[in-house]
């Protein structure tokens, strides 16, 4: 199967089936993904139009294929019925290779990163864990799962980092907990380990405290130096991410029902800012912690990738 998705400035890509009884059939394809940067769905839709001559009319309804990039299946089994869409769905599923799935994921992630970077923070329906008010650290990728992954290379090893912040109301700390994960190389068959080094970093003074090191001789200073080479404005970068999470968290608490705000107005309460989440909205609520997308950008959940061990 040949699959080419549209590049910048081009509205369509191309799909060519190479095997089976529809071998040689070509389609013009238009990709479609969820534009919500905080939605965790990984559904990639291909709108397929049979390739025809220039004089032929455009089909009013395209053949719609919905692929789950995480489970690597068609989202709607009904597409496998005896119909033009079902015929195409079976042919596509039979010919999709690891390379194709990787290509689709890379394209999907690129779009999601762009949506995240251009999102209006005041329009995002984010969800925060209830213990954030007590000072529990909240990861940037927990709230914005498709923010651009941050990676760097040190001594032929690829590393990724995860940043977490305190969002406790009234706290003005200027610190982040940084966790550094070694991505490669890894012995064959070995499960990915957890963070190799964790530290609390004060981005206003550049002071740091090592919290934990596991299975690595990389020092905190080497890690920070590598991060500054990757992200030259590292301190400003962290400060901006902290401010973004604080802004989103304030809006999250302000969206809580009036009854809960009133209940919090008693002794020690916060009359207009409450952390307990309201009833779940219609969309899927982003999960936190080990169920989040891995910050290394693999497309897997953290617990199934760098969080194993």
C-alpha positions as CSV (number, residue, x, y, z in Angstrom):
1,X,0.0,0.0,0.0
2,X,1.2,3.5,-0.8
3,X,0.0,6.2,1.5
4,X,1.1,9.9,1.2
5,X,-0.6,12.4,3.4
6,X,-0.9,16.1,2.3
7,X,2.1,18.3,2.9
8,X,1.9,22.0,3.8
9,X,-0.2,23.9,1.2
10,X,-1.7,20.7,-0.3
11,X,-5.3,19.8,0.5
12,X,-5.0,16.1,-0.3
13,X,-2.8,13.1,-0.2
14,X,-2.9,9.8,-2.0
15,X,-3.7,6.1,-1.2
16,X,-3.0,3.2,-3.5
17,X,-4.1,-0.3,-2.7
18,X,-1.6,-2.9,-4.0
19,X,-3.0,-6.3,-3.1
20,X,-6.4,-8.1,-3.1
21,X,-9.3,-7.8,-5.5
22,X,-9.1,-3.9,-5.5
23,X,-5.4,-3.8,-6.2
24,X,-4.5,-0.8,-8.2
25,X,-7.4,1.2,-6.9
26,X,-6.4,4.8,-6.0
27,X,-7.9,7.3,-3.7
28,X,-7.5,10.9,-2.9
29,X,-7.3,11.3,0.9
30,X,-7.9,14.1,3.3
31,X,-6.8,13.6,7.0
32,X,-9.0,14.6,9.9
33,X,-8.2,14.6,13.6
34,X,-9.6,16.1,16.8
35,X,-8.5,19.7,17.1
36,X,-8.9,19.8,20.9
37,X,-5.4,19.9,22.3
38,X,-6.4,18.4,25.7
39,X,-8.4,15.5,24.3
40,X,-6.5,12.2,24.6
41,X,-8.2,10.4,21.7
42,X,-5.9,9.1,19.1
43,X,-8.3,8.7,16.3
44,X,-7.0,9.4,12.8
45,X,-9.7,9.7,10.2
46,X,-9.0,9.3,6.5
47,X,-11.6,10.7,4.1
48,X,-11.1,8.7,0.9
49,X,-12.4,9.8,-2.5
50,X,-12.0,7.3,-5.4
51,X,-9.6,8.7,-7.9
52,X,-11.5,9.6,-11.1
53,X,-11.0,11.7,-14.2
54,X,-11.1,15.5,-14.0
55,X,-14.6,15.5,-15.6
56,X,-16.1,13.1,-13.1
57,X,-18.2,14.6,-10.3
58,X,-16.9,14.6,-6.7
59,X,-18.6,12.0,-4.5
60,X,-21.0,13.7,-2.1
61,X,-20.0,11.3,0.8
62,X,-16.3,10.1,1.0
63,X,-15.4,6.7,2.3
64,X,-14.6,7.3,5.9
65,X,-11.9,5.3,7.7
66,X,-11.3,5.9,11.4
67,X,-8.1,4.4,12.8
68,X,-7.3,4.2,16.5
69,X,-3.5,4.9,16.5
70,X,-3.1,3.5,20.0
71,X,-4.8,0.1,19.6
72,X,-4.1,0.0,15.8
73,X,-7.6,-1.0,14.8
74,X,-10.5,0.5,12.9
75,X,-12.6,2.4,15.3
76,X,-16.0,1.3,13.8
77,X,-16.2,-2.4,13.1
78,X,-19.3,-1.7,11.0
79,X,-16.9,-0.5,8.3
80,X,-15.9,-4.1,7.8
81,X,-19.4,-4.9,6.3
82,X,-20.0,-5.6,2.6
83,X,-19.9,-2.0,1.4
84,X,-17.4,0.2,-0.5
85,X,-16.1,1.5,2.8
86,X,-15.9,-2.0,4.3
87,X,-14.0,-3.3,1.3
88,X,-11.5,-0.4,1.5
89,X,-11.2,-0.8,5.3
90,X,-10.3,-4.5,5.0
91,X,-7.8,-3.8,2.3
92,X,-6.2,-1.0,4.3
93,X,-6.0,-3.1,7.5
94,X,-4.4,-6.0,5.6
95,X,-1.7,-3.7,4.1
96,X,-0.9,-1.4,7.0
97,X,2.7,-2.0,8.2
98,X,4.7,-0.8,11.2
99,X,6.1,1.9,8.9
100,X,2.6,3.1,8.0
101,X,1.4,3.2,11.6
102,X,4.5,5.2,12.5
103,X,3.9,7.6,9.6
104,X,0.3,8.2,10.7
105,X,1.4,8.7,14.4
106,X,4.1,11.2,13.4
107,X,1.6,13.2,11.2
108,X,-1.0,13.1,14.0
109,X,1.5,14.2,16.7
110,X,2.7,17.1,14.5
111,X,-0.8,18.4,14.1
112,X,-1.6,18.0,17.8
113,X,1.5,19.9,18.7
114,X,0.5,22.7,16.4
115,X,-3.0,22.8,17.9
116,X,-1.5,22.9,21.4
117,X,0.9,25.7,20.6
118,X,-1.7,27.9,19.0
119,X,-4.5,27.2,21.5
120,X,-6.3,29.9,23.4
121,X,-5.8,29.0,27.0
122,X,-9.1,30.6,27.9
123,X,-11.0,28.2,25.7
124,X,-9.5,24.9,27.0
125,X,-11.6,22.6,29.1
126,X,-8.8,21.3,31.3
127,X,-9.1,18.9,34.3
128,X,-6.8,18.9,37.3
129,X,-6.4,16.3,40.1
130,X,-8.2,17.2,43.4
131,X,-5.0,17.2,45.4
132,X,-3.5,20.0,43.4
133,X,-4.9,22.4,45.9
134,X,-2.8,20.8,48.7
135,X,0.4,21.3,46.8
136,X,0.6,18.0,44.8
137,X,2.9,18.4,41.8
138,X,1.1,18.6,38.5
139,X,2.9,17.6,35.3
140,X,2.7,19.9,32.3
141,X,2.1,16.9,30.0
142,X,-0.7,15.7,32.3
143,X,-2.7,18.8,31.4
144,X,-1.4,19.4,27.9
145,X,-0.6,15.9,26.7
146,X,0.4,16.9,23.2
147,X,2.7,19.7,24.1
148,X,6.0,19.5,22.2
149,X,8.2,16.8,23.7
150,X,11.6,18.0,25.0
151,X,14.6,15.8,24.2
152,X,18.3,16.0,24.3
153,X,21.3,13.9,23.6
154,X,24.2,13.1,25.9
155,X,27.0,10.7,25.3
156,X,25.1,8.9,22.5
157,X,22.1,8.5,24.7
158,X,18.7,10.1,24.0
159,X,16.9,11.6,27.0
160,X,13.5,13.1,27.6
161,X,12.3,15.3,30.4
162,X,9.1,15.8,32.3
163,X,8.3,19.0,34.3
164,X,5.9,19.3,37.2
165,X,4.8,22.3,39.2
166,X,3.0,23.3,42.4
167,X,-0.3,25.0,41.7
168,X,-1.4,25.5,45.3
169,X,-3.5,28.6,45.7
170,X,-1.5,31.5,47.2
171,X,1.8,29.8,46.6
172,X,4.2,31.9,44.6
173,X,7.1,29.4,44.4
174,X,9.3,29.6,41.3
175,X,10.4,26.0,41.1
176,X,9.8,22.9,39.0
177,X,10.4,19.2,39.7
178,X,12.3,17.9,36.7
179,X,12.6,14.2,35.8
180,X,15.0,13.0,33.2
181,X,14.5,9.7,31.4
182,X,17.0,7.8,29.4
183,X,15.4,6.6,26.1
184,X,18.2,4.9,24.3
185,X,20.2,2.7,24.1
186,X,18.4,0.0,26.1
187,X,19.4,-3.7,26.2
188,X,17.2,-5.9,24.0
189,X,14.2,-7.1,25.9
190,X,14.7,-4.8,28.8
191,X,11.7,-2.9,30.1
192,X,11.9,0.9,30.1
193,X,12.9,2.2,33.5
194,X,11.4,5.1,35.5
195,X,13.1,8.5,35.7
196,X,16.9,8.2,36.0
197,X,17.2,11.5,37.8
198,X,14.8,13.8,39.6
199,X,15.5,17.2,40.9
200,X,13.8,20.3,42.2
201,X,15.0,23.3,40.2
202,X,14.4,26.9,41.1
203,X,14.2,28.7,37.8
204,X,14.5,32.2,39.3
205,X,17.8,31.5,41.0
206,X,19.1,28.4,39.1
207,X,19.5,26.6,42.4
208,X,18.6,22.8,42.5
209,X,18.2,19.9,44.9
210,X,18.6,16.3,43.7
211,X,15.7,14.2,44.8
212,X,16.6,10.8,43.3
213,X,19.0,9.1,40.9
214,X,18.6,5.6,39.5
215,X,20.9,3.7,37.3
216,X,22.8,6.6,35.8
217,X,25.9,8.5,36.4
218,X,24.7,11.7,34.8
219,X,24.9,14.5,37.2
220,X,22.2,17.1,37.8
221,X,24.5,19.8,36.5
222,X,25.2,17.9,33.3
223,X,21.5,17.3,32.8
224,X,20.8,21.1,33.3
225,X,23.6,22.0,30.9
226,X,22.2,19.7,28.3
227,X,18.7,21.1,28.8
228,X,20.0,24.7,28.3
229,X,21.7,23.7,25.1
230,X,18.4,22.1,23.9
231,X,16.3,25.0,25.2
232,X,18.5,28.1,25.4
233,X,15.9,30.1,27.3
234,X,15.4,27.3,29.7
235,X,14.6,29.4,32.8
236,X,12.1,31.6,31.0
237,X,10.7,28.4,29.3
238,X,9.9,26.8,32.7
239,X,8.5,30.1,34.1
240,X,6.1,30.4,31.1
241,X,4.9,26.8,31.5
242,X,4.4,27.3,35.2
243,X,2.4,30.4,34.5
244,X,0.3,28.6,31.9
245,X,-0.6,25.9,34.3
246,X,-1.5,28.4,37.0
247,X,-3.7,30.2,34.6
248,X,-5.5,27.0,33.5
249,X,-5.9,25.9,37.1
250,X,-7.5,29.2,38.2
251,X,-10.0,28.8,35.3
252,X,-10.6,25.2,36.2
253,X,-11.5,26.1,39.8
254,X,-13.7,29.1,38.8
255,X,-15.7,26.8,36.6
256,X,-16.9,24.7,39.5
257,X,-20.6,24.8,40.5
258,X,-21.8,27.7,42.7
259,X,-22.9,25.2,45.4
260,X,-19.3,23.9,45.8
261,X,-18.0,27.4,45.9
262,X,-20.4,28.2,48.7
263,X,-19.5,25.1,50.6
264,X,-15.9,26.2,50.5
265,X,-16.6,29.6,51.9
266,X,-16.8,28.4,55.5
267,X,-13.8,28.4,57.9
268,X,-10.7,27.9,55.9
269,X,-12.7,27.7,52.7
270,X,-12.2,29.5,49.4
271,X,-15.4,31.3,48.4
272,X,-14.8,31.5,44.7
273,X,-12.0,29.0,44.0
274,X,-12.7,25.3,44.6
275,X,-10.7,22.3,43.4
276,X,-13.2,19.4,43.6
277,X,-14.1,18.5,40.0
278,X,-17.6,18.9,38.7
279,X,-19.5,16.0,37.1
280,X,-17.5,14.7,34.2
281,X,-18.2,16.6,31.0
282,X,-19.4,14.8,27.9
283,X,-15.9,14.5,26.5
284,X,-13.4,12.0,27.9
285,X,-11.5,13.6,30.8
286,X,-7.7,13.5,30.4
287,X,-6.2,11.0,32.7
288,X,-3.3,11.9,34.9
289,X,-0.1,10.3,36.1
290,X,0.9,6.9,34.7
291,X,-1.9,6.9,32.2
292,X,-0.7,10.0,30.4
293,X,1.0,10.0,27.0
294,X,4.7,9.3,27.6
295,X,6.7,12.6,27.4
296,X,9.2,10.9,25.1
297,X,6.8,11.2,22.2
298,X,6.4,7.5,21.6
299,X,2.6,7.6,21.5
300,X,2.3,5.1,24.3
301,X,1.0,5.6,27.8
302,X,3.7,6.6,30.3
303,X,3.1,3.4,32.3
304,X,3.6,1.3,29.2
305,X,6.7,3.1,28.1
306,X,9.2,5.1,30.2
307,X,7.1,4.5,33.4
308,X,7.6,0.8,33.5
309,X,9.9,-0.8,35.9
